[in-house]
């Protein structure tokens, strides 16, 4: 199972990025969870460039096309989705390889519900297949946990393992065809 993980934060010490790296380490041996590192390289979305997409956009689309599921963790900025995440999703709106892709959203701050809801709505609008059982809120705000701490915390590690199992099960049961990009 190939899972592509996207962090909506570019901060070096991002809790959301650490959460996805921890998830990658907790993934089942039969899975490969890749934390995508190129969102900061994407140019600002411009529909005029879609037919001749810049190389960072081509790379993102290729990673999405290879994935069997998508896992997103993104901070909330001013009650909204981070600009980094919104920009990445805008580049994927017309990409056929995104359609019906099983997806889950991890929320590292349960009180950040505005962006979480907006992100789920955006993904639904883009025709992702939301795996609701894999969308979890983890009480990380103020916990002071880094990636290693998340792995050592039985509650956090358990929630992550459960979310990953649900996402994998949702991806396995997805009947929609996937489109590959060369």
N, C-alpha and C positions, 0 to 999 in steps of 0.2 A: 504494500500500500504506500503510495507516494502522496505525502501531505505537504503542501506549501504553506508556510507561515509568514504572515505579513505583520510587521509592527508599525503602528502609526506614529512612532516617535523616532527622531534621529539622535536624541541625547545619548551620549556614551553610557551614562548611568541609568538609562531608562528601565523602569520597573516592568513595562510591557515587553521590552526586548528580552529582559532577563527571564520573564515568565515564559516566553516562547522558547528560549534556549533550554530552560528547565523541562518544558514539555518534550523537546527533542530528545533529551536524555532519558525521559521516562517512557517514551514510545515503545511499543511492543517490538521485539526483535524482528518481526516480519514487516515492520513499517520503516519507512525512511521519511523523517520530518526535516525538511530543509527550511531554515530561517533565511528568507530572502534578504539580501543586504544592499540591493540596488535602488531602493525607493528614493533615496536622496539624489540619485543621478538623473531622475526623470525631469525633463523640462516641464514647464507649466503647460497644462493641457491646452491644445489649440486644434480645433476641429479641421483647420486647413492642412494640418500635417498628418492626418490619419492615413491617407492613401500612401504616403511615403514616410512612414513612422521613423523617428530617430532611433539609433541603435539601442539606447536604454529602454525604449518602449518595446522594441522587438524582443529584447532579452526578457522583459517582464512577461510579455505575452507567451513566449516560448516556455517559460517556467510554469505559467498557468496551464498551458496546453499539456504539459507532461504530468501535471498533478491529477490525482484522483479525488482530492479534497483540499479545502482551503481552511486555514485557521488564522483568525485575526485577533490581535490585541492592540487596542489603540486608546490613548488618553482622551479625556474630554477637555476641550479648550472653550471657555465662554459658552458652556452648554451646547457645544457642537462637536462634530467630528474634526479631528486634526486636519490641517491643510495637507499634510503629507499623505494621509490616507485618502482624503477626498480626491486629490490629484491622481493618485494611482488608480482609484476606481474609475475616474473619468476616462482615463486612457483605456480602460477595459469595457466601457459601456457598449461599444459596437463590435467587440471581439467575440466571434461565435464560440470560441473555445471556453468562454466563461459560462455560457448558457447551461443551466442544469447542474453546474458544479456544486457538489455538496459542500456546505460551508457552516462554520461555527464561529462565534465571537466570544472571546474571554474578556471579562470585565474585571480589571484589577482594583477597582474602587467602586463598591456597590452603590455609593451615593452618587456616582457619575452616571445616572440613568438616562439623562437626555441624549448624550452621544451614543450610548449603547442602543437605545431605541431608534435613533436616527440612522445608525449604521445598519441595523437589521432591516429597516425600511428601504434603505438604498440598495442593499443586497437583494431583497425581494423584487424591487423594481427592475433590477438588472437581470432577473430570472435565475438567480442562484437558488439552489435547493437548501434551505435552512434546516439544519439538523438541530431542532430545539433542545433535545436532551443533552447536546454537547455544548450548548451556550450556558456558561456558568459565570457567576460573580464570585470572585475570590477576595477575602478580606485582607488585602495587602497594604492598603493605605495606612500609613503610620506604623506598620509592623516592623519596618527596618530590615526586611529580609532581602538579601541578594539572591542570585541564582542558587548558590549552594545552600543557603538558608531555606529556600523554597523546597529544595529536594529533601532536606532533613526534617522539615515540618510535616508530620504525618497527615494533618488535615489538608494542607495545601497540596501535597503530593497525591493524596487520595482523590481530591477533587479533580486534579489534572489527569490522573490515570482514568478516572471515570469518564471525563469529557472526551479523552482520546478514544476510549473503547466505543463510546456512543457515536463519535464521528466516523470511526472505521466501519461500524455496523451500518450506519446510514449510507456511507459511500458504497459498501458492498451491495446494499439492496437497491441502490439507484438504478433505474432501468433505462434512463435517457442515454443516448449515444453521446460520446465525447468526440470533439474535433481536434485533430493534431495539427500543429504548425511546424513546418520544416524550417 
